Each structure stands twice: as C-alpha cells, then as structure tokens.
C-alpha cells in the first residue's frame, strides 16, 4: 500500500506566538478593541476570584469585574507601562473593592454556602480526594474564610494577593503602593492571627496544612 504526502503534510506546523499582556495593551492603546478583548478574557477569571474573596458576594464580584475592565479601557492612555498590565488591573480592582466595602461597612457573615468555599475547593483540592477528605477540607476552607474575615481590610487584602492570587511581595507592593518589607510584615501578621484563630477553635496548623 502506497501512502502519499501532501505539501501541507511536509511543511512544519506553524502558529502565531501568543502576544504578551504588554503587546495586547499596546495594540489596545492604538485602538485595537479585539486586543483589549483578548487581554480581558485572559484575566477575567482571576479578577473575579479576587473580587469574590474581597467582597464575599458573587453578584458584587461580577459587577466589580466588569467595572474594573471598563475603568481599564477608559484609562488606557494613562497607562505608562511602569508596571505589568495585570498589576495595574489588580490595583484598579482592589480600589473598586475597597470602595465598595467602605460603602457597605457592615461585616458580612460567612455562611455555610459561602461562595468562596467552592472557589477555594476548586483551586486547592485534588480531584481524586475521597468524600470524607472533601468534607474535612470543606470544613477547613470554611474556618479559613471565617479566620480571614476577622482580619482588617489591609491585612486581608495583602494576604489575598500573596497567598490566594500567588503574587510576589514585589507585585503586591506595586498593587497596594507600599514597600516590599511592609507586604512581608502584613503577610506574617495575617498568618499569625489566622493561626491563633484556628488554634482557639481546636485546629492545629498541621491539620490545616494537610
């Protein structure tokens, strides 16, 4: 049996390189709305997750996510490239969330159906975990959310950026407009307070980390 190869088969497969955030924002500044749309889709879930953890309310988080991208689009000409575009976007989102929290200064109670718990489970739980482990991990997630909610907004926002969003101390410092050493102290202090909160409720740090 004879097999024939076409010219297409003989040529190497080539695909266009994925543009960086900086390239997309540069195109968007030049009027390319498709480039901005690509950048938005790239970061939409991360921004929603950040807003959800800060606001504890999925409806408000969705509104803030949309508003953050609207603000970013309106301020494209003011973006000077001194930081990464996503750092700039995080700064916009954090400020919008903090403004919303100040407008609704009452503390939100963490209920069993807190949407952050599902987000936490989806991010950190193995798909192979058995039902008993899932129940334990859900309880840990509920306690952690409750512990985080006891922090003041400064410590809580810093902790979310570093420990949930995975930003470096330098990136978080750019978002929050402070020094890296300040970020390091805030994270240390937040973890200390959370550890004390959990220990007072009979949980050891080893249980939470496992």
GIJOGI-V883337 format. One record per pair of residues at least 12 apart in sequence whose C-alpha atoms are under 6 Angstrom apart, sorted by the first residue. I is the first residue (numbers start at 0). GAP is how many residues later the second one is. D is the distance in whole Angstrom. If there is no record, write none. Layout:
BEGIN
i:I gap:GAP d:D
i:I gap:GAP d:D
END
This chain:
BEGIN
i:28 gap:47 d:6
i:47 gap:13 d:6
i:47 gap:17 d:5
i:67 gap:25 d:5
i:86 gap:88 d:6
i:90 gap:84 d:5
i:116 gap:24 d:6
i:146 gap:47 d:5
i:154 gap:31 d:6
i:154 gap:35 d:6
i:158 gap:28 d:6
i:168 gap:14 d:6
END
